[in-house]
Amino acid sequence: ESFYTRRMVVEEGTGAWCGWCVKGIVGLRYMNATYSDQFIGIAVHNGDMYTVNNYKTWLAKYFDGYPNCLANRSGKAFIPEAANLERRLKAMDEKAECDIQFTARLADGTISFHTTTTFLTTKQESNYRMAYVVCEDQLPITQNNYYAGGENGEMGGFEDLPKKAEIKVDDVALGIYPSPEGMEDVLPQTIEAEQAYEHAYSIDAPYHDEDANLWAAVLLIDGATGEIVQAAKAKVLYDYLDGQDFYKNPVEKKYRSMMNVTFTSPDADTDKAFCAAATEAGFVNLKGHRLVGGMRASIYNAMPAEGIDKLVDFMEKFRREH
């Protein structure tokens, strides 16, 4: 039987004022490290400097306290401890009715999203919505910590931190677009099996600290039930290229392709070394055009969107070594 793998989206309610919310911080860290291909965690702050008003108001109506979370907007809210999150993921039906390839590009203050959705079977009278989320990692915060000193047991190292812990948090939602409920008419009512359906959407980039720490997610929502049926996550490759001086993108920003990202290293010999090391690391078809040289990464067809994170990590490792 053919099927796509479903991803679990957790929308977590949290806040710097909430001393118990370190449970969610530890829980999302664990899930990101353990299930990175199947888990997407979004920290929706309330009552602190990272609050997104429409998102926190929409999410809070499902909660009776903090920390709390929803998984794929299905079932009751629950406390986002690592064990609870892992249990919910393992209980979820891993078979998805569709798959999404997703890219996000930041250029000149605008983030452009592009999705390609493919279903296994034909569907009549479909009703789907899409919402796009922009998040940032490594944001500084002063977090109340009820686990300080170990008085409430161990909690992922927070027992060794003070009651007001100066930390950096990941997965912080900066905005959800156009709304938490998503936009209509993103897919036709009649969906043909194995047909690729594309959707594009652009926003003004929200205020953020570091381009290189931005990532985005797309949520495909069943318009009848409100459940998230599939999702995808992507870093923005151009953020990384433009944020350092080892690699160069020879194409002017306004002419860059979202699908094929070209770049060079300091010289032709290093380009060759990069391609050889990339092949050994499992990245294929990165060699640029024979007349142009350099490298070219397809982030739409040849490379799945979830491979972008691994490519960026490899590029940074190669940069440090050379």
N, C-alpha and C positions, 0 to 999 in steps of 0.2 A: 504494500500500500504506500502510495506517495503522499507525503504531507510536508508542510513547512513547519518549522519550529517556532512556537509562540514565545514571545518575550513577556516577562512580568514587569509592569510599571508600578512602582510604589510611590505614591504622593504622600509625603510625610509632613505632618504639622509639627513645627518646632519653634523655638525662640531662645534667645540668649538668657532671658529671665527665668527660664524653666530648668531648674536643677535636675529634674528627672530626665530631661531631653537628651542627656548624654547617652542614654540607652539607644536612641535613634542614630546618633552620630556613630557609635560603635557598630550598630547593626548594619547601617549602610556601608561602612568601611568593609565589614566582613563580606557582605554580599557582592560588593564590587570586586573584591579580591578573589572570591571563590567562584562566582558565576557571572563573570564579565560579559560573556556572550549571550546570556539569557536574562540579565537583570538590568533594569534602568531605574535608579533611585533619584527622586527629585525632592529636595528639602524646601518646603514652602514655609518661609518664616512669617511669624506673627508677633508684633509688638516689639520689634527691634529695627535696626538700621537697614535690614535687608527685606523688609516687608513689601510685598507686592499686593496692593489692596484688593484688586478684583479676584486674585487667585486665593488669597487667605480667607476672604469672605465666603467664597464659594465652597472651599474645602471645610471650613470650620463648622458648617451646618451639619456635617456628618459626624462630628466629634462631641464627646461629653467631657473631654479634658485633654491635657497634653502630657507626654507625647502621644500621638496617634497617627494612624495612616490608613489609606485605602490601597488595595492591590487590584489593579486593572479595573477599578471602580465597580467591583463586584463583591457582594457579601458585606458583612458588617466591618466597621473599623476595628483595628486592633493595635496593640502597643508594638512599636517596631523594634523589638529586641531581636538579636541575631537568630535565636532559635525559632521564634515565631515567623520571621521572614523566610527562613529556610524551609520550615514546615509548610508554609503556604505555597512556596515555589514547587516543592515536591508533590503536593496534592493537586496542583494545577494540571489540567489537560494540556500536554505539551504540543498537541497537534493544532496548527493554525490553518485557517481557511485561505490565507493569503500571505504574501511576503512583501516587504517594502525595501527598496533600495533608496537611500537618502543621502543627499549632500547638502552642505551649507557653506556659503561663501561670504566673507566679510570684505567689503571694498568701499572706500570713501564713505564710511559711516552707515552703510546699508548692508544688512544681512539678507542674502537671497537663498531661499530654500528650493530644492528640487526633489520630488519624490516620483518613484516609479512603482506602482502597485500591480501585482499579478495574482490572480485567483486560480485555484485548481479546477473549480467547477463553474458552470454557468449559473448566474443568479438573475432572477426576475424581481422587479419592484424593490431593488436594494435601496437602503437609506443609510448612508454613511456620512460622517463628518470628520474633519481633520482639525487638530490643534497643534500648533508649534510652540515648543518651550525652549527658551534660552537660559542656560545655567552657567555658573562660573565656579571653578575650583580655587582652593587656596586663598580664601578670603579671611582676613583677621577678625576675631571677635573675642569679647570677654564673656565667657560662658559660665553661668552659675553651675555649680557642680556639687550635687548632694552625695557623691561618692568619695569626696575628699577624706583622706585619712583612713579609708577602708571601713568607715562606720556603717556603711550599708552594703558591704561586701566588695567584691572585685567587679570592675567594669572596664575592661579593655585598656587598662593603664590610667584611667581617671582617678583611681584610688591613690595614685602617687602625685596628683596635681592638687593645687590649692582650691579653696571654695569658689574663688573667682579665677578661672583658668584662662590664661591668654593663649589661645589656640588658633589654628587655621582650619576652616571647615570647607568641605567640598559639596558639589551638587546643589549649590544655592540657586534657586529659581530667581531670575532677574525679570522674567515676564512670560506670559502665555498669550498666544496670538491666534485669531483675533479675540478670543475669549476662552474661558475654561470649557465651555460647551462645544467649541469648535465651529467651523464654518460649513455651511451646506453646499450641495451641488459640486462636490469635489470629484465624484465618480458618477457615471451614468446610472440610470435606474436599471437598465439591462446590462449585465456584466458578462462578457464572454470568457470562457475558460482559456487560460494561458495567454490572454491578451494583456499587453503592458499598457497601463493607464498612467499618464504623466500629469503632474500638478506642480505648478510653480507659484511662489508667494514671496513677497519681500516686505521687510520692515525697517524702520529706523533702528539702528543698533541701540540697545539700552545702555545706560551708563554702566561702566565696568572698570575694573582695575587693570587687568592684563589681557591683551588680545589672545595670548598663547594659552590662557586658562579657560577660554570659552568653549562650550560645547552646546549642541542643540539636539532636540528630540522631536520626532513627529508622532502623534498619537492618532490612530485610526479608531474612531468611536462609532459604535452601533447607534444610529439615531433613534431607534425604537427603545432600546434598553438603557442606553447611556454607558454601556460597558466598553472598555478598551479591548478591541479584538486583536490588534497587532500594533507594534511600535518599532521604531528604529532610532538609533543614536549615532551622532557623527561629530567628530572634531572638524575644525576648519583648517585645512592644510595650508591655505594662504597665510593664515595668522602666523604659523610657524616660519614659513619662508621669509616673510617680511619682518620677522622679529629677531633675526640674527644676521650675521654678515659672512658666514662661511658659504652658504648656498645662495645663488642668485636666480631670480626669475627674470629672464630676458624680455618678457612680454609686458608692455604697458598695462596697468591695471584695467583700463577700460576695454582692452581687447582680449583679456584672458578668458579662456574657456573654463566652464565649470566641470567639464568632463575629462579633459586632458591637461594635466598640470606639468609644465616644463620647468626644469631647473638645471643649473650647472654647479659644479664644485670649483675650487680655485684654479684648476688646470686640467688638461686632457688626461694626464696620467692618473690624477686623483679620480676623475670620472670613471676610468677603467677599473680602478681599485674598488670604487663604490659599487659598480655593477656586479663585479665578481663577488664581493662580500654580500651584496643583496641576494644574489642567486643562491649562495650558500645558506643564507638565512631563510630561504623559502619564498623570496619575492622574485617574480618572473616578469619578463617583458618591460623592464624599466629602461632599457637602453633607448636613447633618443634616435631621431632620424639620422641616417648615415651622412646626410649633407649638413645637418645642423649640429649634431653632437649632443653632449649633455645627457640628461635623463628625461623621461616622460612617464608620468604615472597616470593611468586611467583610473579615475575614482568613480566610474559609473558602470562600465561593462567589464573590463578586464579585472578590476579589483572591486570586491564587495565593499560597501560603505563601512562595514565594521572593521575592515582591514586598515583603515586610515590611521587609527590610533597606533597600531603596531608598526606601520611604516614610519610615522613620526618618531616613535621611540627608537627605531633602528637608525634613522637619520641623525638623531641627537647623539646616540652612542658612537656612530661613525665620526661625527664632527668632533667629539671630545678626544677620540683616539688619533685624529689627524690634524 
